[in-house]
């Protein structure tokens, strides 16, 4: 099932022995477009301490009650390494976190040689905050579309399947601003300039502007996904 990340913020995070905090943000891997962590506020309004929890610890979400149950205890979470949201998430921090929880490393693909390890240490920006990236400017081949509003994630795999984009910045004539609509674009059809905070879409602006309109109030199902992929004439990820 597909879910909007924006709607998942504020979910209670419930450990085996009680509620520990609320989901505040999500970190995703910028090369694989995969969610790697929930950012959980366990300190409340007074201290605001943040910790990261991997989706590998998640049980079946309770969508009706907006709860993320996790297979951890409150003590495990409280003793986990805190995270400084103002700094990039380093591999060293991730390794410390995974040692604490005894999780298998998601980036461990076998023996790592010295040079490979050195390169890994340089990849401090491989993780991105969803909250930070929302608002990036989105540009088509021939002009600017609008801001990136949200992400749609497949909660079974935690892969980001779509970017939700507003077309409200499109200007057809010198003074005519179109307030626009929401459209969905697969991350695979984009290139991101992280330094410039821009997403570049691999389609002409008119193609995107006239694309299938997305309504966040209507559940996103496979029928609508078929329409999107057929419209853009791209191979379907589920095939």
Residue pairs with C-beta under 8 A, 6 or more apart in sequence:
1 154
1 155
1 156
2 152
2 153
2 154
2 155
2 161
2 162
2 220
3 152
3 153
3 155
4 150
4 151
4 152
4 164
4 216
5 26
5 130
5 150
5 151
5 152
5 153
5 160
6 134
6 149
6 150
6 151
8 23
8 26
9 23
9 24
9 25
9 131
10 22
10 23
10 24
10 66
11 22
11 23
11 61
11 66
11 67
11 68
12 19
12 21
12 22
12 23
12 65
12 66
12 67
12 68
13 19
13 20
13 21
13 22
13 23
13 38
13 40
13 53
13 67
13 68
13 70
14 20
14 67
14 68
14 69
14 70
15 70
15 72
15 73
15 74
15 76
15 77
16 70
16 71
16 72
16 73
16 74
17 73
17 74
18 74
20 40
20 42
20 74
20 77
20 78
21 40
21 41
21 42
21 43
21 44
21 51
21 77
22 40
22 41
23 38
23 39
23 40
23 68
24 39
24 40
24 41
24 50
24 131
25 38
25 39
25 85
25 129
25 130
25 131
26 35
26 37
26 38
26 39
26 129
26 130
26 131
27 35
27 36
27 37
27 39
27 52
27 89
27 127
27 128
27 129
27 130
28 34
28 35
28 36
28 127
28 128
28 130
28 151
28 160
29 36
29 126
29 127
29 128
30 125
30 126
30 127
30 128
30 192
30 194
31 126
32 159
33 159
33 160
33 187
33 188
34 157
34 158
34 159
34 160
35 55
35 130
35 153
35 158
35 159
35 160
36 54
36 55
36 106
36 127
36 158
37 52
37 53
37 54
37 55
37 89
37 127
38 52
38 53
38 54
38 55
38 58
38 68
39 50
39 51
39 52
39 83
39 85
39 129
40 50
40 51
40 52
40 53
40 77
41 48
41 49
41 50
42 49
42 50
42 51
42 77
42 78
43 49
43 50
49 82
50 82
50 83
50 85
51 77
51 80
51 81
51 82
51 83
52 80
52 83
52 89
52 97
53 70
53 72
53 77
54 98
54 101
54 103
54 106
55 158
56 103
56 104
57 70
57 71
57 72
57 101
57 103
58 68
58 69
58 70
58 71
59 69
59 70
59 71
60 69
61 67
61 68
61 69
61 155
62 68
62 69
70 77
72 101
76 100
76 101
79 100
80 97
80 100
80 101
81 93
81 96
81 97
81 100
83 89
83 93
85 129
88 124
88 125
88 127
89 124
89 127
90 121
90 124
91 107
91 120
91 121
91 123
91 124
92 121
94 105
94 107
95 105
97 103
98 104
98 105
107 120
112 120
125 194
128 194
130 151
133 148
134 147
134 148
134 149
134 150
134 151
135 147
135 148
135 197
136 147
136 148
136 192
136 197
136 198
136 199
137 144
137 146
137 147
137 148
137 197
137 198
137 199
138 144
138 145
138 146
138 147
138 148
138 163
138 165
138 185
138 198
138 199
138 200
138 201
139 145
139 198
139 199
139 200
139 201
140 200
140 201
140 203
140 204
140 205
140 207
140 208
141 201
141 202
141 203
141 204
141 205
142 204
142 205
142 206
143 170
143 171
143 205
144 169
144 170
145 165
145 166
145 167
145 169
145 170
145 201
145 205
145 208
145 209
146 165
146 166
146 167
146 168
146 169
146 170
146 180
147 165
147 166
147 169
148 163
148 164
148 165
148 199
149 164
149 165
149 166
149 182
150 163
150 164
150 216
151 160
151 162
151 163
151 164
152 160
152 161
152 162
152 163
152 164
152 184
152 220
153 159
153 160
153 161
154 161
160 187
161 186
161 187
161 237
162 184
162 185
162 186
162 187
162 220
163 184
163 185
163 186
163 187
163 190
163 199
164 182
164 183
164 184
164 214
164 216
165 182
165 183
165 184
165 185
165 199
165 201
165 208
166 180
166 181
166 182
167 178
167 180
167 181
167 182
167 183
167 208
167 209
168 177
168 178
168 179
168 180
169 177
169 180
170 178
170 180
170 205
170 209
171 177
171 178
172 178
178 209
180 209
181 213
181 214
182 213
182 214
182 215
182 216
183 208
183 209
183 211
183 212
183 213
183 214
184 211
184 212
184 214
184 220
184 228
185 201
185 203
185 208
186 234
186 237
188 234
188 237
189 201
189 202
189 203
189 232
189 234
190 199
190 200
190 201
190 202
191 199
191 200
191 202
192 198
192 199
192 200
193 199
193 200
201 208
203 232
207 232
211 228
211 231
211 232
212 224
212 227
212 228
212 231
214 220
222 238
225 236
225 238
226 236
229 235
229 236
